[in-house]
Amino acid sequence: REDAPLVNLAELGAVQLADLHTHWGMVFQKNALFSGRVFDNIRLWLHEIKHMDDAEIVPIARRVLKAVALDDSDAFLDTDTNSLSGGMAKRLAVARALSMNPNVIFYDEPTTGLDPTSALQIHDLILTTHEQGASNNRTTLIITHDKDLLNRLEPRTIMLYQGKIFFDGTFAKFSASTSPIIRPYFDQMPALHRGRG
C-alpha cells in the first residue's frame, strides 16, 4: 500500500516502534497470560495503550470472547486465569490479541502442548479469526512445526533453514517436495509426537 510503505524496523526510533506495536497482536506459545482475571488480560493493553476506561473495554471484551467461542458473561470475565484449561487459556490469549483490532497477528507455536481435540479447535479458531479480519486486510503469521495445522489451513508456507528462506510457496508444493531438507520435517514428525505422549 502506498500509505504504508515498507520500512526497516532497525531504523525506527522508540516512539515509532511503539506506535507500530499497537497494530500487532501476539499469541505466545505458552500464552503469557497475566495473573488475575480474564477481564484483566483483555483490559491491560486497551487501557495502557488506547487509554480506554472499563466502560469502553467491557463491550470489546465480550465481543472478542465470543469471537473465540468463550463465555462472555460477567462471571467468566471475573474468572481467575489460573483456573482455565489449556485450550481455554489459548483462546483467551487469542481474544486478548484480537482486542486491539490488529493489522497483523503473530502466533508462536499455537498448538504446542494441546491435546488433539483442543489443537483442532485452535486450527479452526486461527482460520476463523483470519477470515474475520480479511475485510481489514489482516495478516496472520504462524510459526509452527504442526504439519496438521498447515495441512488444514493450506497457507503460504515459508521454511527457514540455516537462517535463510529455503522454501516459499504453497503447502501442497511443500508437502510434495522430495528435498532432503524438507522431507525430515514430515518423516520425523510422527516420532516426535509419539515422544511427547
Salt bridges, closest charged atoms under 4 A:
ASP3 OD2 - ARG1 NH2 2.74
ASP40 OD1 - ARG37 NH2 2.87
ASP54 OD1 - ARG43 NE 2.56
ASP72 OD2 - LYS66 NZ 3.76
ASP74 OD1 - ARG62 NH2 2.49
ASP78 OD1 - ARG37 NH1 2.91
GLU109 OE2 - HIS145 ND1 2.47
ASP124 OD1 - ARG152 NH2 2.62
ASP146 OD2 - HIS123 NE2 3.18
ASP148 OD1 - LYS147 NZ 3.77
ASP168 OD2 - ARG156 NH2 2.76
ASP187 OD1 - ARG183 NH2 3.87
